[in-house]
Amino acid sequence: MAKYFPDDEAIAQYLTLVLEENDPAELAHALGTIARAGGLTDIAKATGLTREALYKALRPDSQPRIDTIALVCTALGVKLVAQVAHG
C-alpha cells in the first residue's frame, strides 16, 4: 500500500478526494489506510496516542474527534484546509 503514497503530495491528493465525498467514516478509513501504509507505530508515536487507540480511532466505522484527525494529519505531513463550496 505504501507504493500508493510515495510522498506527502500523494497523501494530500488522496485526502482531498476523500474529503470531497463528505463522509466522516470514509475520512477515518482513509487516514487509517495511510497511517498503516506509513507505519502505524510511527504515526502513533508522532501523535502521542497509543497504537491501539489510533487503530480504534481510524477504523472505517469510527467517528474520530477533530483533534485526533489533526494529530494524525500533522504526523502524516499534511493539513486540512477549508475552501469555498460552490454550487
N, C-alpha and C positions, 0 to 999 in steps of 0.2 A: 504494500500500500504506500510505502514511503516514496516510491518512484512517481506517484501522482502529485506529491507535494515536495518538489525538489528545492523550493525556496519560499521565502515569505510572500513573494508576489503571487505564487500559485495558491497559497493558503488564502490570501486576501481575495483573490478572484473567486475561489470556491465559496468562501463565506458570503461574498456579495450575492452570488447566485442563490444561495440558501436563504439569505435574509429577504430577498425579493419574493419568496414564497410566503412570507409572513406566518410561519408555522413554528411556534416555540419548541415543539418536540423534535422537529427536523433540525433546528439550530443545535439543540443539545446533542443529537445524534452526530451531526457534522463535527462539532467540537470534540466529541469523543473519538470519532474516527481519526481526526487529525492528531489528537493527543496520543492515541495508541500508535499511530504511524511514526510519530516523533519520539516515542518512548514515554509511556505513561508515568513511569517512576521519575524521570527527569522533570516532566511537567509538574508532577505533584510536588517535588522539592521546590521548584521555582515559584509555585503558588502558595506554599506553606500549608497545603492540605495533605492529608494522608492519601495514599494511593487508593485505598478503599473508598474514602469519601469522594474523591474525584471520580472514580469509576461509577459510583452510585449517582452522583450529580449529573453525569453525562450519558446516562442510559437514554435510549430513544423515547422511553415513556416518562422521563423525568421532566420537571419544571424547575431548572436551576435558578437560583437567585441572581439578580443582576450583578452583585458583587463577585459571585463565583464566575460568571461569564467574563467579567472584566479581568479578573485574575488570570484566567485561562488565556484570554486573548493577549494579555501582556506577556505571558510566558511563551506564547507562540510567535510573538513578534509582530502582532497585528493589533489594530484598534478598530472599534466600530464607530461609524460616523453617521450623522443624520443628514438627509438631503430632502429637498422639497419633493413631495409626492405629486405627480402630475396625473390628471385625469381621474 
